Amino acid sequence: MTTSDGAASAASAASAATVSPEVLAALAAREAETRERAGGLADQLRGAVEAAAGSNADDEHDPEGATLAFERQQVAALLRQAEDEAVELAAARARVAAGTFGLCEVCGGSIGDERLVARPTARMCVACADGRRATR
Ligand SMILES: [Zn+2]
């Protein structure tokens, strides 16, 4: 009987894509940080909206109302950034699952652990990222 052999080869195929533990740790840390930041900003935004509603301020004529509106826009912009990053991180997770994580989307080469630890959402190697910046 060779059923156990079949199971063993299936298991080794599933773990063919090896992502270094340091990179996975950096990815997990970034996910936790982004989640926490987005949660804090969402709370802040909710608070700012409530403060504006409670103050009964006229944004155009009350200087404090204008300040509150400006702050609200700033927090909303930061929240959008955090949400964009969460989307990037989810895409990185999907690449880990698909076995394509750490490969440059342009040249197909290895992005490199050092870059991935610093920026787990990186989709391009340094050379391709530099090239794209230079041609812009
Ligand atoms: Zn590349």
Boltz pocket constraint, residues with backbone or C-beta under 6 A from the ligand:
constraints:
  - pocket:
      binder: B
      contacts: [[A, 104], [A, 105], [A, 106], [A, 107], [A, 108], [A, 109], [A, 124], [A, 125], [A, 126], [A, 127], [A, 128], [A, 129]]
      max_distance: 6.0
